[in-house]
């Protein structure tokens, strides 16, 4: 049975998709709102800083998720987030900019809790063989959201203002809560306090679980290495447009749409890849496809560069969904939140560092050298994982 054949998952996916669309439309518009209030580009940048800061507290979020039942936690977090968004109704002038920042920070905290809780809930609903399809569906919807929600959010913000956009987003949180309230899931009771380990061991349980599972450990190493260079592209992309293609910076939006379209293709095919080749080979294929796409960005031909962005977009779902399914299947429910947090850090931590490194190096190093480094690391990671794949088991 496929994941979409389960009515509970279909309902959960519909609620998640609508809520994610509203969230993405609003938080991407928060930067525009901050810029309009102050006239400063830096104010918009600070919005995304506040969105990112809670990422570094994901181990604590994962620990909390494992101490509580998933469904009630999702209901509470969605409710609080929806009410918190309504604080934006108080934004009237530059003096209220702190409200925008507070809401952005709240978004970051909510996301740090919602993702591991949702992963655990999906595993409660579906058998292990359907997890790849579930993750693929969630990722494909995410790629579609990435294509449409920025345009929709900007259009609503321009036409009727940020206050209306905040109300719309609050309503999408309300829909998610209603969906969760109608969902019937039998959840095991969390580990009683008297049976828990010391806090330091508890907080590191996710990393230990990954380390002791060969499939999860090797894919984590490959993913961490790849994301340690993928962040370089956030800066290098603009050099590709300016120096490689000789086009205005605004063309970046077109290339992101191409990458998003590639991501949808990757999302639609990844479940079949995992069923046929397994998680490790699927992750490896995503890495190698990304390496080819990165190499194409060094060309001065627009069609070649467009093909490169499309290949990178397609490879990302193979990489992320394959990796997520690898550790999700092999992880017991009682530590799933902490494993999800550790897995997220293995991607986002190295990526954040490489974004900063790329911004520092781009003025002194030819962008094609940075592309070569990125391509080499992706190729090596993919090749090592592909070679080890036959010896890895899911559980």
C-alpha positions in Angstrom: 0.0 0.0 0.0 1.3 3.5 -0.9 1.4 6.3 1.7 -1.3 8.2 -0.2 -3.7 5.2 0.1 -3.9 5.9 3.9 -6.7 8.4 4.5 -4.9 9.6 7.7 -1.8 10.5 5.8 -3.7 12.2 3.0 -5.5 14.3 5.6 -2.2 15.1 7.4 -0.5 16.0 4.1 -3.3 18.3 3.0 -3.2 20.2 6.4 0.6 20.3 6.3 0.6 21.6 2.7 -1.8 24.4 3.3 -0.1 25.5 6.5 3.4 25.3 4.8 2.1 27.4 1.9 0.8 30.1 4.3 4.0 30.0 6.4 6.3 30.3 3.4 4.2 33.1 1.9 4.3 35.1 5.1 7.8 34.6 6.4 9.4 35.4 3.0 7.3 38.6 3.0 8.5 39.5 6.5 11.8 40.7 4.9 9.9 42.9 2.5 7.9 44.3 5.4 11.0 45.0 7.4 12.6 46.8 4.4 9.5 48.9 3.9 9.4 49.9 7.5 13.0 51.0 7.7 14.2 51.5 4.1 17.2 49.4 5.0 18.3 46.1 3.3 20.0 45.1 6.5 16.6 45.0 8.3 15.4 42.4 5.9 18.5 40.4 6.4 18.0 40.4 10.2 14.6 38.8 9.7 16.2 35.7 8.2 18.8 35.8 11.0 16.0 35.5 13.6 14.5 32.7 11.6 17.7 30.8 11.6 18.9 31.2 15.2 16.5 28.5 16.6 18.2 25.9 14.4 21.0 25.7 16.9 18.5 24.7 19.6 17.3 21.7 17.7 18.9 19.1 20.0 16.7 20.5 22.9 13.7 20.6 20.6 14.2 16.9 19.6 14.6 16.0 23.3 11.3 17.7 24.1 9.5 16.0 21.2 10.6 12.6 22.6 9.3 13.4 26.0 5.8 14.2 24.8 3.1 12.6 22.5 3.5 13.8 19.0 -0.1 14.7 18.0 -0.9 16.8 21.1 2.4 18.6 20.7 1.7 19.4 17.1 -1.7 20.8 18.1 -0.2 23.0 20.8 2.6 24.3 18.6 0.4 25.1 15.7 -2.1 26.8 18.0 0.5 29.0 19.7 2.2 29.8 16.3 -1.1 30.8 14.8 -1.9 33.1 17.7 1.7 34.5 17.6 1.4 35.4 14.0 -1.5 37.7 14.9 0.9 39.9 16.8 1.8 41.3 13.4 -1.5 43.1 13.5 0.2 45.5 15.9 2.9 46.6 13.4 2.3 50.2 12.3 5.6 51.9 12.0 9.4 51.4 12.3 9.1 51.4 16.1 7.2 48.1 15.8 9.9 46.4 13.9 10.7 44.3 17.0 7.4 42.5 16.5 8.4 41.4 13.0 11.6 40.0 14.5 9.8 38.3 17.4 7.4 36.6 15.0 10.3 35.5 12.8 12.1 34.0 15.8 8.8 32.3 16.9 8.6 30.8 13.4 12.1 29.3 13.8 11.2 27.8 17.2 8.0 26.4 15.8 9.7 24.8 12.9 12.3 23.2 15.1 9.5 21.5 17.0 7.1 20.7 14.2 9.5 18.8 11.9 10.7 16.1 14.3 7.1 15.8 15.8 5.6 15.4 12.3 8.3 12.8 11.3 7.4 10.8 14.4 3.7 11.1 13.7 4.1 9.9 10.1 6.0 6.8 11.3 3.2 6.1 13.7 0.6 6.2 10.9 2.5 4.3 8.2 4.4 1.1 7.9 8.1 1.3 7.2 7.8 0.4 3.5 5.6 3.5 2.9 7.8 6.0 4.6 9.8 6.8 1.4 6.6 7.6 -0.5 5.4 9.8 2.4 8.7 11.7 2.6 8.7 12.1 -1.2 5.1 13.5 -1.1 6.0 16.0 1.6 9.2 17.1 -0.2 7.4 17.5 -3.6 4.8 19.7 -2.0 7.6 21.7 -0.4 9.2 22.2 -3.8 5.9 23.3 -5.2 5.4 25.7 -2.3 8.9 27.1 -3.0 7.8 28.0 -6.5 4.5 29.6 -5.8 4.3 30.9 -2.2 6.8 33.8 -2.6 4.9 35.2 -5.5 1.5 34.7 -3.7 2.8 36.2 -0.5 4.3 39.2 -2.3 1.1 39.7 -4.3 -1.1 39.7 -1.2 1.3 41.9 0.7 1.4 44.4 -2.1 -2.4 44.3 -2.8 -3.8 44.3 0.8 -0.9 44.6 3.2 1.0 42.5 5.7 -1.9 42.5 8.3 -4.1 40.6 5.9 -1.3 38.2 5.1 -0.9 37.5 8.8 -4.6 36.7 9.2 -4.4 34.3 6.2 -1.4 32.5 7.7 -3.1 32.3 11.1 -6.1 30.6 9.4 -3.8 28.0 7.8 -2.4 27.2 11.2 -6.1 26.8 12.4 -6.7 24.3 9.5 -3.7 22.3 10.6 -5.0 22.2 14.1 -8.5 21.0 12.9 -6.8 18.3 10.8 -4.8 17.1 13.8 -7.9 17.1 16.1 -9.7 14.8 13.6 -6.7 12.4 13.3 -7.0 9.1 15.2 -3.5 7.8 16.2 -2.6 5.4 19.0 0.6 6.8 20.5 2.8 4.9 23.0 3.3 6.6 26.3 6.6 8.5 26.6 9.4 7.1 28.8 8.5 7.7 32.5 10.8 10.2 34.2 12.2 7.5 36.6 13.4 5.4 33.6 15.2 8.2 31.8 19.0 8.6 31.6 20.9 11.7 32.8 20.1 14.8 30.7 23.5 14.9 29.0 23.1 11.4 27.7 19.5 12.0 26.8 20.3 15.0 24.7 23.0 13.1 22.8 20.9 10.0 22.2 20.1 11.0 18.7 23.7 11.3 17.7 24.5 7.9 19.3 21.6 6.2 17.5 22.9 7.5 14.2 26.5 6.4 15.0 25.5 2.9 15.8 23.4 2.3 12.7 25.7 1.7 9.6 23.3 3.0 7.0 22.4 6.2 9.0 26.1 6.8 10.0 27.5 6.6 6.5 24.7 8.6 4.9 25.1 11.2 7.6 28.8 11.6 6.9 28.1 11.9 3.2 25.3 14.4 3.7 27.3 16.5 6.2 30.3 16.7 3.8 28.1 17.7 0.9 26.2 20.4 2.8 29.6 21.7 3.9 30.1 22.9 0.3 26.5 23.3 -0.9 26.2 26.5 1.0 29.0 28.0 -1.2 26.4 28.0 -4.1 24.3 30.6 -2.2 27.0 33.1 -3.0 28.5 31.6 -6.1 25.2 31.6 -7.9 25.3 35.4 -8.1 28.8 35.3 -9.6 27.6 32.8 -12.2 24.9 35.2 -13.2 27.1 38.3 -13.3 30.5 37.0 -14.6 29.5 33.8 -16.3 26.3 34.9 -18.1 26.6 38.7 -18.0 23.0 39.0 -16.8 21.4 41.2 -14.2 21.0 39.9 -10.6 17.3 39.8 -11.0 17.7 36.7 -13.3 18.4 34.8 -10.0 14.6 34.4 -9.6 14.3 32.7 -13.0 17.1 30.2 -12.1 15.5 29.5 -8.7 12.3 28.7 -10.5 14.2 26.3 -12.8 15.8 24.7 -9.7 12.3 24.4 -8.1 10.9 22.7 -11.2 13.8 20.2 -11.1 13.0 19.7 -7.4 9.5 18.7 -8.2 10.8 16.2 -10.8 13.1 14.8 -8.1 10.3 14.6 -5.6 8.1 12.7 -8.0 10.8 10.1 -8.7 12.5 9.6 -5.4 10.2 7.1 -3.9 10.6 4.8 -6.9 14.4 5.3 -6.7 14.4 4.2 -3.0 12.2 1.2 -3.7 14.4 0.0 -6.5 17.9 0.9 -5.4 17.7 1.6 -1.7 18.3 4.7 0.4 22.1 4.7 0.2 22.2 4.5 -3.6 19.5 7.1 -3.9 21.5 9.5 -1.7 24.6 8.8 -3.8 22.7 9.5 -7.0 21.5 12.8 -5.6 25.1 13.7 -4.8 26.4 12.7 -8.2 23.6 14.5 -10.0 24.4 17.6 -7.9 28.0 17.3 -8.9 27.2 17.2 -12.6 24.8 20.2 -12.2 27.5 22.2 -10.3 30.1 21.5 -13.0 27.7 22.9 -15.6 27.4 26.2 -13.8 31.0 26.9 -14.8 29.9 27.3 -18.4 29.2 30.6 -20.1 26.2 29.2 -22.0 22.7 30.1 -20.6 21.1 26.7 -21.7 24.0 24.8 -20.0 23.7 26.8 -16.8 19.9 26.3 -16.8 20.4 22.6 -17.2 22.8 22.7 -14.3 20.3 24.4 -12.0 17.6 21.8 -13.1 19.9 18.9 -12.2 20.8 20.4 -8.9 17.1 20.8 -8.1 16.4 17.2 -9.1 19.2 15.9 -7.0 18.3 17.6 -3.8 15.1 15.5 -3.1 17.0 12.3 -3.9 19.6 13.4 -1.3 17.3 14.7 1.4 14.4 12.1 1.1 16.8 9.2 0.8 18.7 10.4 3.9 15.5 11.1 5.9 14.1 7.7 5.1 17.4 5.9 6.0 17.4 7.1 9.6 13.6 7.3 10.0 13.1 3.6 9.2 15.8 2.4 11.5 15.0 4.6 14.5 12.8 3.6 17.5 10.0 6.0 18.2 11.4 6.9 21.7 14.5 8.6 20.2 13.1 9.7 16.8 12.8 13.3 17.7 16.4 13.5 18.8 17.6 11.6 15.8 15.6 14.0 13.5 17.3 17.0 15.3 20.8 15.5 15.0 20.1 14.8 11.3 18.9 18.3 10.7 22.0 19.7 12.3 24.2 17.5 10.1 22.8 19.4 7.1 22.0 22.9 8.4 25.1 23.3 10.6 27.7 22.7 7.8 25.6 24.6 5.3 25.4 27.7 7.5 29.2 27.6 7.9 29.8 27.2 4.1 27.4 30.1 3.4 29.5 32.4 5.5 32.7 30.9 4.0 31.4 31.5 0.5 30.6 35.1 1.2 34.1 35.7 2.6 35.9 33.9 -0.3 34.0 35.1 -3.3 35.8 38.5 -3.5 39.3 36.8 -3.4 38.7 33.5 -5.2 37.5 32.9 -8.8 33.9 31.5 -8.6 34.9 28.7 -10.9 37.4 27.5 -8.3 34.7 27.4 -5.7 32.5 25.5 -8.1 35.3 23.0 -8.7 35.7 22.4 -4.9 31.9 21.9 -4.6 31.9 19.5 -7.5 34.8 17.5 -6.1 33.4 17.1 -2.7 30.0 16.0 -4.0 31.6 13.6 -6.4 33.8 12.0 -3.7 31.0 11.8 -1.2 28.7 10.2 -3.8 31.3 7.8 -5.0 32.2 6.6 -1.5 28.6 6.1 -0.6 27.9 4.2 -3.8 30.8 1.9 -3.2 29.7 1.1 0.3 25.9 0.8 -0.6 25.8 -3.0 -1.2 27.0 -3.6 2.4 24.5 -1.3 4.1 21.2 -2.5 5.5 18.2 -0.4 6.4 17.8 -2.0 9.8 
